[in-house]
Amino acid sequence: MKKLLATTCLAVGLLGLGSAASAQECGDVTIANMNWQSAEVLANVDKFILTEGYGCNAELVVGDTVPTITSMIEKGEPDIAPEGWVDLLPDVVNRGLQEGKLVGAALALSDGGVQGWWVPKYIVDANPDIKTIDDVLKHKELFPDPEDPSKGAVFNGPQGWGGTVVTTQLYKAYGAEAAGFTLVDPGSAAGLDGSIAKAYERKQGWVGYYWAPTALLGKYEMVKLDHGVPADPAEWKRCNTVADCPDPKKNDWPKDKVQTLVTKSFADRAGPVMDYLKTRAWQNDTVNKLMAWMTDNQASGEEGAKHFLEENPDVWTKWVSPEVAEKVKAAL
């Protein structure tokens, strides 16, 4: 019995040492909590998994794209930017990577940030020939202008948005006016959302600018239209994104690269946490539905993270070892 007791005590002691060593390796971790919904919930997912699964002392700090990534390069903090929209400041990110101050981890959104022209799925289901922007422009009767039903309507974003400029240029490039469509200014983001909700409630046609991930696309099932042409980055930069360019051409809307960024100093000491950060990725469809749940329930990022972890073990358990998964499940 004494031998058994001694063996048991030794095993417990070794387990305790292992846990302490794991916590010591990870230590204090700061995670940028960006000020939009998808980034906020991902930061909270990371905090929960790092704290409960890896024994880190994880803390969220207020962040935004430009100040957070700049601070990571110049000051080495915060340690992690879970949702970095790196195409918004490519020169800064590339400098950080080339100087060895940043490490790129997983693509947080594996299918990228997506912008473009969308239509309700019920329209596509009823009209399977509609796949591209050109297909839509052949059917103005399916997308009536609220002010003049004899015409079709393309709903743009509000003034001041980059997506609004691009949509205006694509409206010209695809010859939408000549096809009998008007370009509708919704006045605000709420006006744009309201136009989709109104169309959906009445099962009417709608076509216009939108993007993912968003709560609205988690609530209303929409289909992104194919642009019918390959992407031409040079033409995109020359004219599609320039408001006063007189001769825009048809072009594909490039996806935004959304990547998790880590400081080099943290990557060097993170151990198995880096394996998690290099693996952890989700898709727009998952995030859209989660954001819709958060909006409907007025949930915080922390509440959204716990809801995701409780409802989607098939997704997140692939990001961690079975041992870490059990610790996270036990903490929910």
C-alpha positions as CSV (number, residue, x, y, z in Angstrom):
1,M,0.0,0.0,0.0
2,K,2.9,2.4,0.9
3,K,4.5,1.6,-2.4
4,L,1.2,2.3,-4.2
5,L,0.7,5.5,-2.3
6,A,4.2,6.6,-3.1
7,T,3.8,5.8,-6.8
8,T,0.5,7.8,-6.8
9,C,2.1,10.8,-5.1
10,L,5.0,10.7,-7.6
11,A,2.6,10.6,-10.5
12,V,0.5,13.5,-9.1
13,G,3.7,15.4,-8.5
14,L,4.9,14.9,-12.0
15,L,1.5,15.9,-13.5
16,G,1.7,19.1,-11.3
17,L,5.2,19.8,-12.5
18,G,4.1,19.3,-16.1
19,S,1.1,21.7,-15.7
20,A,3.3,24.3,-14.0
21,A,5.9,24.0,-16.8
22,S,3.3,24.4,-19.5
23,A,2.0,27.6,-17.8
24,Q,5.5,28.9,-17.4
25,E,6.3,28.4,-21.1
26,C,3.1,30.3,-22.1
27,G,3.0,32.8,-19.4
28,D,1.4,36.2,-19.9
29,V,-0.2,36.7,-23.3
30,T,-1.8,39.9,-24.7
31,I,-4.4,39.5,-27.5
32,A,-5.7,42.4,-29.6
33,N,-9.5,42.7,-29.2
34,M,-10.4,44.6,-32.4
35,N,-13.5,46.8,-32.5
36,W,-15.6,44.8,-34.9
37,Q,-17.8,41.7,-34.2
38,S,-15.9,38.9,-36.0
39,A,-12.5,40.0,-34.6
40,E,-14.0,40.4,-31.1
41,V,-15.4,36.9,-30.9
42,L,-12.2,35.3,-32.4
43,A,-10.1,37.2,-29.8
44,N,-12.3,35.7,-27.1
45,V,-12.1,32.2,-28.6
46,D,-8.3,32.5,-28.5
47,K,-8.4,33.8,-24.9
48,F,-10.6,30.9,-23.7
49,I,-8.5,28.2,-25.4
50,L,-5.2,29.7,-24.4
51,T,-6.3,30.1,-20.8
52,E,-8.2,26.9,-20.2
53,G,-6.4,24.6,-22.7
54,Y,-2.8,25.8,-22.5
55,G,-2.6,27.4,-19.0
56,C,-1.7,30.8,-20.3
57,N,-2.5,34.0,-18.5
58,A,-4.3,35.5,-21.5
59,E,-5.5,39.1,-21.5
60,L,-7.5,41.1,-24.1
61,V,-6.3,44.6,-25.0
62,V,-8.1,47.1,-27.1
63,G,-7.0,47.1,-30.7
64,D,-7.6,48.3,-34.3
65,T,-5.9,47.3,-37.5
66,V,-3.3,50.0,-38.0
67,P,-2.3,50.9,-34.4
68,T,-2.2,47.2,-33.4
69,I,0.0,45.9,-36.2
70,T,2.2,49.0,-36.0
71,S,2.6,48.5,-32.3
72,M,3.5,44.9,-32.7
73,I,6.3,45.8,-35.1
74,E,7.7,48.8,-33.2
75,K,7.0,47.9,-29.5
76,G,6.5,44.1,-29.7
77,E,3.0,44.2,-28.2
78,P,0.4,43.0,-28.1
79,D,1.5,39.4,-28.7
80,I,-1.3,38.3,-31.0
81,A,-3.6,40.0,-33.6
82,P,-6.1,37.2,-34.2
83,E,-7.9,38.9,-37.2
84,G,-5.4,40.9,-39.2
85,W,-6.7,42.4,-42.5
86,V,-3.2,42.5,-43.9
87,D,-4.2,43.8,-47.3
88,L,-5.3,47.1,-45.7
89,L,-1.6,47.9,-44.9
90,P,0.6,45.6,-47.0
91,D,3.7,47.7,-46.8
92,V,3.7,47.8,-43.0
93,V,3.0,44.0,-42.6
94,N,5.6,43.1,-45.2
95,R,8.2,45.2,-43.4
96,G,7.4,43.5,-40.1
97,L,7.7,40.1,-41.7
98,Q,10.9,40.9,-43.5
99,E,12.5,42.4,-40.4
100,G,11.6,39.4,-38.4
101,K,9.4,41.2,-36.0
102,L,6.1,39.6,-37.1
103,V,5.3,35.9,-37.7
104,G,2.3,35.0,-39.9
105,A,0.2,32.2,-38.4
106,A,-3.0,30.7,-39.8
107,L,-5.4,32.5,-42.2
108,A,-8.1,33.3,-39.7
109,L,-10.7,33.3,-42.4
110,S,-9.7,30.4,-44.6
111,D,-11.9,31.6,-47.5
112,G,-10.8,35.3,-47.0
113,G,-12.8,38.5,-46.5
114,V,-15.3,38.6,-49.4
115,Q,-16.9,41.6,-51.1
116,G,-19.0,41.7,-54.2
117,W,-22.5,41.8,-55.6
118,W,-25.0,39.4,-54.0
119,V,-28.6,38.1,-54.6
120,P,-31.0,36.2,-52.4
121,K,-30.6,32.4,-52.7
122,Y,-34.3,32.0,-53.5
123,I,-33.8,34.0,-56.6
124,V,-31.0,31.7,-57.8
125,D,-33.0,28.6,-56.8
126,A,-35.9,29.8,-58.9
127,N,-33.7,31.0,-61.8
128,P,-30.7,28.6,-62.0
129,D,-29.4,30.4,-65.1
130,I,-28.4,33.4,-62.9
131,K,-24.8,32.9,-61.9
132,T,-22.9,36.0,-63.0
133,I,-23.4,39.8,-63.0
134,D,-24.1,39.7,-66.7
135,D,-26.8,37.1,-66.1
136,V,-28.5,39.4,-63.6
137,L,-28.4,42.3,-66.0
138,K,-30.4,40.3,-68.5
139,H,-33.3,40.2,-66.0
140,K,-34.2,43.6,-64.8
141,E,-37.8,42.4,-64.2
142,L,-36.5,40.2,-61.4
143,F,-34.8,43.1,-59.5
144,P,-37.3,46.0,-59.7
145,D,-36.3,49.6,-58.7
146,P,-38.5,50.6,-55.8
147,E,-38.9,54.1,-57.3
148,D,-39.5,52.9,-60.9
149,P,-40.5,49.2,-61.3
150,S,-40.0,49.5,-65.1
151,K,-36.3,49.5,-64.3
152,G,-34.0,47.2,-62.4
153,A,-32.0,48.4,-59.4
154,V,-28.4,47.8,-58.1
155,F,-28.1,48.7,-54.4
156,N,-24.8,50.4,-53.7
157,G,-23.1,51.0,-50.3
158,P,-23.3,54.4,-48.6
159,Q,-21.1,57.2,-49.7
160,G,-17.5,57.1,-48.3
161,W,-17.0,53.4,-48.5
162,G,-14.4,51.8,-50.7
163,G,-16.9,49.2,-51.8
164,T,-19.2,51.9,-52.9
165,V,-16.6,53.3,-55.3
166,V,-15.9,49.9,-56.7
167,T,-19.6,49.1,-57.2
168,T,-20.1,52.4,-59.0
169,Q,-17.2,51.5,-61.3
170,L,-18.4,48.0,-61.9
171,Y,-21.9,49.4,-62.6
172,K,-20.3,51.3,-65.5
173,A,-18.0,48.5,-66.6
174,Y,-20.8,45.9,-66.9
175,G,-23.1,48.4,-68.7
176,A,-25.8,48.2,-66.1
177,E,-27.4,51.5,-67.0
178,A,-27.8,50.5,-70.6
179,A,-29.3,47.2,-69.4
180,G,-32.1,49.2,-67.7
181,F,-30.8,49.4,-64.1
182,T,-30.4,52.3,-61.8
183,L,-27.7,52.6,-59.1
184,V,-29.4,53.1,-55.7
185,D,-27.8,55.0,-52.9
186,P,-29.2,53.5,-49.7
187,G,-28.1,56.5,-47.6
188,S,-26.5,54.5,-44.8
189,A,-25.3,51.1,-43.8
190,A,-28.7,50.6,-42.0
191,G,-30.5,51.6,-45.2
192,L,-28.5,49.0,-47.1
193,D,-29.3,46.3,-44.5
194,G,-32.9,47.4,-44.5
195,S,-33.3,47.0,-48.3
196,I,-32.1,43.4,-48.0
197,A,-34.4,42.6,-45.1
198,K,-37.4,44.2,-46.9
199,A,-36.7,42.2,-50.0
200,Y,-36.3,39.0,-48.1
201,E,-39.5,39.5,-46.1
202,R,-41.4,40.0,-49.4
203,K,-39.4,37.4,-51.3
204,Q,-38.6,40.0,-53.9
205,G,-35.5,40.3,-56.1
206,W,-32.5,42.3,-54.8
207,V,-29.0,42.7,-56.1
208,G,-26.2,44.9,-54.7
209,Y,-23.1,45.3,-52.8
210,Y,-22.4,43.4,-49.6
211,W,-19.6,41.6,-47.8
212,A,-18.7,38.7,-45.5
213,P,-18.3,37.9,-42.7
214,T,-21.4,39.7,-41.4
215,A,-24.3,38.9,-39.2
216,L,-26.7,39.8,-42.0
217,L,-25.4,37.1,-44.2
218,G,-25.8,34.7,-41.3
219,K,-29.4,35.7,-41.1
220,Y,-30.3,35.9,-44.8
221,E,-29.0,33.3,-47.2
222,M,-27.4,35.1,-50.1
223,V,-25.3,34.1,-53.1
224,K,-22.3,36.0,-54.3
225,L,-22.4,36.6,-58.1
226,D,-19.5,35.4,-60.3
227,H,-17.9,38.3,-62.1
228,G,-17.4,36.2,-65.2
229,V,-13.8,37.4,-65.8
230,P,-10.5,36.6,-64.1
231,A,-9.0,39.0,-61.7
232,D,-6.7,41.7,-63.1
233,P,-4.9,43.3,-60.2
234,A,-3.3,46.0,-62.3
235,E,-6.6,47.1,-63.8
236,W,-8.2,46.9,-60.4
237,K,-5.6,49.4,-59.0
238,R,-5.7,51.6,-62.1
239,C,-9.4,52.1,-62.5
240,N,-11.8,49.9,-60.5
241,T,-10.9,51.5,-57.2
242,V,-10.6,55.0,-58.5
243,A,-13.8,57.1,-58.4
244,D,-13.0,59.4,-61.3
245,C,-11.5,56.9,-63.6
246,P,-13.5,57.2,-66.9
247,D,-13.1,53.8,-68.4
248,P,-13.5,50.9,-65.9
249,K,-13.4,47.4,-67.2
250,K,-15.0,44.2,-66.0
251,N,-12.9,42.7,-63.2
252,D,-13.1,40.2,-60.4
253,W,-13.3,41.5,-56.8
254,P,-10.2,40.2,-55.0
255,K,-10.6,38.5,-51.7
256,D,-9.0,40.2,-48.6
257,K,-6.3,38.1,-46.9
258,V,-7.3,37.8,-43.2
259,Q,-4.4,36.4,-41.2
260,T,-3.4,35.9,-37.6
261,L,-0.2,37.8,-36.8
262,V,2.1,37.1,-33.8
263,T,5.1,39.0,-32.6
264,K,8.4,37.1,-33.1
265,S,9.2,37.3,-29.3
266,F,6.0,35.5,-28.5
267,A,6.3,33.0,-31.3
268,D,9.8,32.0,-29.9
269,R,8.4,31.2,-26.4
270,A,4.9,30.0,-27.3
271,G,5.7,26.3,-27.8
272,P,2.5,24.3,-28.5
273,V,0.4,27.5,-28.6
274,M,2.0,28.3,-31.9
275,D,0.8,25.0,-33.3
276,Y,-2.7,26.1,-32.3
277,L,-2.3,29.5,-33.9
278,K,-1.0,28.1,-37.1
279,T,-4.0,25.7,-37.3
280,R,-6.9,27.8,-36.0
281,A,-9.1,28.9,-38.9
282,W,-12.8,29.2,-39.7
283,Q,-14.9,30.0,-42.7
284,N,-17.2,32.9,-43.5
285,D,-20.3,30.7,-43.3
286,T,-19.4,29.7,-39.7
287,V,-18.7,33.3,-38.7
288,N,-21.8,34.7,-40.4
289,K,-24.1,32.3,-38.4
290,L,-22.2,33.0,-35.1
291,M,-22.5,36.8,-35.6
292,A,-26.2,36.4,-36.5
293,W,-26.7,34.5,-33.2
294,M,-24.8,37.2,-31.3
295,T,-26.8,40.0,-32.9
296,D,-30.1,38.3,-32.2
297,N,-29.2,37.6,-28.6
298,Q,-27.3,40.9,-28.0
299,A,-24.3,38.7,-26.9
300,S,-20.9,40.0,-26.1
301,G,-17.7,38.6,-27.7
302,E,-17.1,36.5,-24.6
303,E,-20.6,35.0,-24.8
304,G,-20.3,34.5,-28.5
305,A,-17.0,32.6,-28.0
306,K,-18.5,30.2,-25.4
307,H,-21.6,29.7,-27.6
308,F,-19.3,28.8,-30.5
309,L,-17.2,26.4,-28.4
310,E,-20.3,24.7,-27.0
311,E,-22.1,24.3,-30.3
312,N,-19.2,23.6,-32.7
313,P,-16.8,21.0,-31.2
314,D,-16.5,19.4,-34.6
315,V,-14.8,22.7,-35.8
316,W,-12.5,23.7,-32.9
317,T,-11.3,20.3,-31.6
318,K,-9.4,19.9,-34.9
319,W,-7.3,22.9,-33.9
320,V,-5.9,21.4,-30.7
321,S,-4.7,18.1,-29.3
322,P,-7.2,15.7,-27.6
323,E,-5.7,16.6,-24.2
324,V,-6.2,20.3,-24.7
325,A,-9.7,19.7,-26.1
326,E,-10.7,17.9,-22.9
327,K,-9.4,20.8,-20.8
328,V,-11.4,23.3,-22.8
329,K,-14.6,21.2,-22.7
330,A,-14.3,20.8,-19.0
331,A,-14.1,24.6,-18.6
332,L,-17.2,25.3,-20.6
